[in-house]
């Protein structure tokens, strides 16, 4: 089997009246923000439903939104419900990896394609859905996230991708770090999660042939160095086609982050764009994973071959 990143199946777009489920896959969810997020979704003409354990907190580990079993049950129930057209994660934090092996992937595959939206800790789900279900997913704002509940570009871009994805096929932002052009299938997410996911049953074996999107939050530069070095030493980055860097909020002075990116990624001989405006930042844009695209690092553009959703 080829180790190159494959193009994945595009789920259906949404239409007014579609039911969307909100699931807490990771950390505890603030009730006020959840209600604001549900109101936003209703304002879009959607029918949002919060899954039963979305406001839970694990009694032993307060950094988890409910037990592993309950979080997995909510996600699987939402995904396998034929009345649900899309699943939106409520927030990030930590916890996806603890419950990924509790999901019945065969049952979820049989349920058919639908959109999954989230980022941060949800990176582990993007990887799992690509590996186990072969589906395009959306790295974008979460239903109880601070960016989602305020009106702004992040909210409007996600809405456009969900309802009219043909209007969001050219992305322009950032600055050239290493010039050049490359084509491949999009993948990526939170750097620390990608490194932590290596070798697990739900992680893809390689980024070869892919356009890799990377970002992170709250990680000192030496830890970013550790994660990048792990990806390099493991061979996971061998053959990557191009790299797009997003936000590095709380990771120290940006010049030091940039120097690290050049040191660790510049030797790969592929185009690299920085400050592309996705991830843990204000107005973070929605990036589809699993679609073929072309990166022009000199023009700072990513052009999708087609809409993210059918």
Buried (B, 14 or more C-beta within 10 A) or exposed (E): EEBBBBBBEBBBBBEEEBBBBBBBBBBBBBEEBBEBBBEBBEEBEBBBBBBEBBBBBBEEEEEBBBBBEBBBBBBBBBBBBEEBBBBBBBBBBBBBBBBBEBBEBEEBBEBBBBBBBBBBBBBBBBBBBBBBBBBBBBBBBBBBBBBBBEEBEBBEBBBBBBBEBEEBBEBEBBEBBBEBBBBBBBBBBBBBBBBBBBEBEBBBBBBBBBBBBBBBBEBEBEBBBBBBEBBBEBBBBEBBBBBBBBBBBEBBEEEBBBEBBBEBBBEBEBBBBBBBBBBBBEBBBBBBBBBBBBBBBEEBBBBBEBBBBE
